[in-house]
Amino acid sequence: MTANKINVPVLFLIFNRPDTTQQVFDEIRKARPVQLFVAADGPRKDRPADYDQCKKAREIIRQVDWECKVFTCFRNENLGCKRAVSSAIDWFFSHVEEGIILEDDCVPDQSFFRFCQELLEKYRDDERIMMISGDNFQFGRNRTDYSYYFSRYYAIWGWATWKRAWSLYDVLMTDWPVYKARKYLIEIYQDKRLVSFFERTMQETYDNHLDTWDIQWTYTCIFNHGLSITPKYNLVSNIGNTGIHTIDPGPFHNMPRETIDTCNMIHPLHVLPDFKKDTLEFNMILKRSIPNKILGFLYQLKKRFINQN
């Protein structure tokens, strides 16, 4: 591997925001992945401005000027968040065994790419690990002595995973009625506030009241007892202040990006969730959250491709 070049495939999810798309692309360009997959949802028929904005966002991909195989999946029609993103990730993993996933408002630090590359290889065959996140929402508190820790929260503002994990994904949440009836969530989390939130959002998603894809991913990880890797530092900044359904950007947008030393990674001794850090993170989310019914920043309720307001 040469300097500033990563061997891990990257999936870039874009839509109608050429300004943020350009900023994320600029970081991908520095990392110079050998394979770049770009998926774009189509313009919404009732939003005339989408046609020009979607076109401009797609044209940014022409700026690839390094040795790279580029694959595109550009939709002519708008599928909405649920179908557009989940089908794009399906498409990605029909070609590769593992990879990094970035949306058009998630600007990564360069160390994010190397962090994901090393841990994708290290935990490739460890089915306990479902994903690698680039996000740390603890605002500098409770730093771990290691380069990362294991969590039962699944932050997808810049993340990576394996085909083996994504193959478990169930966009329809088929078994949710059974899990809800048997009260599995309270057995897993033992926090009534958190369980109440998950039950509400999962039920709304199951009933198709939320056009989203990431609650289904959280559902998949939770009920497969999967762990997420959370970096010691926050490696990705979400700059999507004008995304669909955004009421207020809140403190979790535009968080500073930090750099992690991937040349001297310190790995945890045991593969166990850090309950103390998870509890602190959840409490900080409650303390810092804005008056928004959707606490999406922690639980990944980003709906930037949704058709309906």
N, C-alpha and C positions, 0 to 999 in steps of 0.2 A: 504494500500500500504506500502510495506517495503522499507527501505532505499535503494537507488541505484537500484530501480526496477520500471520500468514504465509499466503502464497498456495499453498504446496506441500501437497498432500494427505498425510495421515498415516494409516498403518495401525497400529492398536493391537491386539496379540495378547494375549488374556487367557484365564484358565482358572479356577482354584479358590483364588486368593489375594487376597481383597478388600483386605487390609491393604496389600500392595505395589501392587496395582492402583490404589488410591486415591492413593498417593504419586506414581505416574507420571502418573495422570490430572490431578493438581493442576498439574503442569508443562505438560501439554498445554493445559490450561485457560488458563494464563497466555499461552501462545503464540497461542491463538485461531485455529487453522487454519480455513480456509473449508470444507474437506471433511475429515471424520473417518470412517474406515472401522474398524469394530470386529469382529474375528473371535474367536469363543470355541469351544474344543473342548467336547464334552459330558462329563458326569460319567461316571466309571468305575463299572460295575455292581457291582464287588466292593468299592467304597469308599463306604459309605453317606453319609459326611460330605461327599462331593463335591457332592451334590445341593444342600445348603444353601449351601455355599461358592461354588459356581458361580453360583447365583442371586444371592447378595450381590454378587459381582464384576460381574455383568451390570447390576445395578441402579445401579451407580455411573455408568453412561453417561447416566442420566436427569439427571445434574447439568449437562449441557451447557446453558449459559445465555448463549451468545453467538451471533451470526449464523453458522450453520454447517449444512451439509448432512450429516446423519449416515446412514451406511449400516451395516447389521449383517448378520453371517453367524453366527448362533448355532446350533451343532450340537446335536441332541437326543441323539446317541450319541457315545461317545468314539472318536475316530479314531486317537489316539496321535500322537506327535511328528512322525513322518515325513509322514503324510498330512494331519494337521491344519494344520501350519504351511505346508507347500509348497502345499497347495490354497488356503489363505488368501491367500498371496502371488499365486498364479495369479488368484484372484478379484479382488484389488486391481488387478492390471495388466490385467484385462479391462475396467476402467473408466477407468484413468488411464495417462499416458505416463511419469510419474516420481513418486517420492514417498519419504517417510520411513517407516521401519519401527521400531517400538518394542515390546518385550515387557514383560510386566507386572512385571518386576523391574529394569528398566533406567531409572534416574532421570536425565534429562538436565538439564544447565545450559541456561538460556534461549538462550545464544549458539549452542548446538548446532543449533537450528532455523534460525537465520539463516545459520550456516556451511553447512549442507546446502543451503539455498535458493539461495545465491549460486553454489555449486559445481555444483549440478545444472544450473543455467542455463549456466555457463561451459563445462562439459564435455559438454553435452547431445549433441553430435554427434561427440564424440571416442571412437571405439570402443576405443581403448587403455585407457580408464578403465572399470572394471566396477562400482565402488561407491565410496561415501564412508563412512568409519567415524567414529564419535564417540569411539573408544577410542585411548588412548596408554598402553602398558604399560612404558614405559622409566623410570618412577619419577623423572622430573625430570632424567634424565641425557641428555647428548648432544643438547641442544636445537638445533633447526634455526634458521637465520636467517630462514626463511620461515614463513608461517602454517601450512604443512603440507608433507608430503613424500609421495612415492609409494612404495608398499610392495608386496611380494608375499605379505603375510599379510592375511587377510581377516576382520577382527574385526567381529562382528555384535551386539555389546551396544549397540544404538542405531546405525542405519546408514541409508543412502539409496541408491537405485539407479534405473535407468531400465528401462522395458519392453523396450528394445532389448537390454539385458544379460540381464534375467531370461528372455527368450525363448530363450536358449541353455541354460537350466537343464535338466539331465537327472537326474531323481530316481532313475532306474534305473542310472545310470553305465554305460551300454550298452557303451562302448568301453574300459572299464577293463582287461579281460584283455589287450587289444592294447597299451595304454599300458604295462602292467606288464611284459609279455613283452619289449617293446622298450626297457625301462629308461629311459623318458623322464624320470622324476623326477630321476635323478642328473644328467642333462644340464641340467636346469633349475636345480636347487639346489646341486649339487656339495657336499653336506654329508651324509655317510652317516648321521649321527644323525637328522637331519630326514627324510631319505628313508625310513629305517627306520620312523619314527613314521607318516609319511603312508601308506606301503605297508600297514602293519598296520591302521590305522584305515579306510583305503579298502577293503581286502579284507573287513574285518568288516562294513562298511556294505553292500558289494556282495553279501555272503552273507546279508544280512538279520539279522545278529547284533546290529546296533545299530539301534534304531528312532529314527533321527534324520534331519534334513533338511539340516543345515549342512555336513556333510562333502561332500555332493553339490554344495553351492554352492562350496566351496573347490575341489573337483575341476573344476567348470565354469570357474572363474576361472583356475586353473592351466593347464589344457589349451587355453584360448583365449588364453593369454598376456596375461591382463588384469591391470591394476594397481588397487590400492586406494589411496585418499587417506587418510592418517593425519594427524590434527591435531597441531599443535605441543604442545598441552596435552590432558590427559584431560578430555573433556567429559561423560562419562556414568559414573555409579556403579552397579554391579550390586549390588543389595541382597538377592539371592535366596539367603540363607544356608541355606534349608530346601528347596531345590529337589530334585526327584527325582534320585537317584544322587549327591547331594552327600555326600562323606565328611568334608570339612573345608572351610570357606569359603576358607581360604588368603588370601594377600596380595592377590589380584586382585579379590576382592570388597570392596565398601565403600571403594573407592579414592576419594580426594577428587575432587570436580568442580572444574574451573577454568573461567575465562571467557576466551574468545578475542575479540580486537577485530575484529569483522566490518566495522566502518566503515573500517578501514585495513588491509585484507588485503594481504599481500605474497605474491605468487604465485611459485613456483619458475620459474627461467628455462627449464628443460628438463623434458620428461616422461620421466623415467628413474627406475627404482627405486633407492632409497638402500640399497645393499648393506651399508654400515657400520652403519646403524641397524637393519636387519633382523637382522644377525648379533648385534649387541648385545642386541636384544630376545630372540632365541632363547636366547642364553647366560644371560640373566637369568632367563628362564623355567625353565631347567634348574637354576640355582642356587637359586632361590626356591621351586621347586615342592615341594609336599607329597607324602607317600608315597601317591600316587594313580596308578593305572595309566592313567587318562585325563587327559592334560595339556590339558584342554579349554579352559582360560582363554585360551590364545593361539589355539588352532585351532578355537574355537567349538563345542565338543562339549557344548552345553547341551541337556539332555534333560528339560525341565520338563513335557513333556506325554506322557511315556512310560508305557505301561501296565504294563510288567513291570519288576521291580527286578533 
